[in-house]
């Protein structure tokens, strides 16, 4: 037997055993962080940015999944009921999660519907539900900055030693910078082209903020089917106004949007399919587009460049 090898193996084993107690507390500390579960990535990004390492920030509904249609599985229900705090948009965005959200509230743990914390006079009406508003508040970065401040009291309950103030201020500053970028990038679009045609009505707050007419094939919820009459009306508008581009969305099939392009072509007007916009979800986790900042930067840049605005190809931060 090679004595040197045996000694080396024993030394390595002793080192590993000695290191284990040192590593265990760090692992236990990470595992002990309270779980802050957000329904959608737009909320999850805000919670993660504001809470930092004080919580284990998780998101329930994954990339490219439509929250209007999302139905929680048993495992999803279990995650909601085990979380230390739950954050959602509200106003019926997560329309099929009402029962499990009510159960989480009944448990006494913090449950915050961030869009519902804003005064109704600041929100746009929901055409189908008088008791709700348009939930797509994140499309207006200034409005969203006010909405997400509502997560701070809940975070203070589950992570009482964390000062969220500096992180909240930094997050709000990033959103203000995006708002200024959008204003400058979209301003040169000619009046007749200031029409944003999308798959479903997720961009009304964006349009109101930036003086653009928003037309969609479907309504606020993607549950409604696109009607032939609506498609024909949009084709007529596109041709009449000479709109150069229409937009599909990452979480909605693009069949109806392509029907607009074909209909306009049949009437002699060429319209381009713009870059897919993010509406009800962010990009892949861990990427720039997987943050709200990157998602809005992508949308603003794509819309501006397709409709006649002025925006650099790689966006505000050069990361697209």
Buried (B, 14 or more C-beta within 10 A) or exposed (E): EEEEEEEEEEEEEEEEEEEEEEEEEEEEEEEEBBBBBBBBBBBBBBBBBBBBEBBBBBBBBEBBBBBBBBEBEEEBBEBBBEBBBBBBBBBBBBBBBEEBBEEBEEEEBBBBBBBBBBEEEEBBEBEEEEEBBBBBBBBBBEBBBBBBBBBBEBBBEBBEEBEBEEBBEEBBEBBEBBBEBBEBBBEEBEEEBBBBBBBBBBBBBBBBBBEBEBBBBBBBBBBBEBEEEBBEEBBEBBBEBEBBBBBBBBBBEBEBBEBBBEBBEEEEBEBEBBBBBBBBBBBEEEEBBBBBBBBBBBBBBBBBBBBBBEBBEEBBBEBB
